[in-house]
Amino acid sequence: MKKLMAVMIAGLFACASVYAGDKAPEKDTQKVSAAEKKSEAKDDAKADKKSNKSTEKPKKEPSEAQKKQQERMKDCNAKAKEQNKSGPERKEFMSACLKG
């Protein structure tokens, strides 16, 4: 009778350890799969952004007036740097330079 009880208890421990061993890997795979899902979602978002960029209209060329204004800005900025202007003094200089 004692042998039978010992065998049954040993069997219970064996079953319990097998059962406990099965649960641990499932949790890990669930964690991994959740991480993989996040990674896949990020990859999908990146792919969407890239596809949106390729379908966007190309940028327009600036008009002649815009080109002229940009050149004026470059020239005035260069002059302000040469004269070491900064702060409010530079602001006044740039305003006057761009007007005429």
Helices and strands as residue ranges (DSSP letters): H 2-55, H 64-82, H 87-99
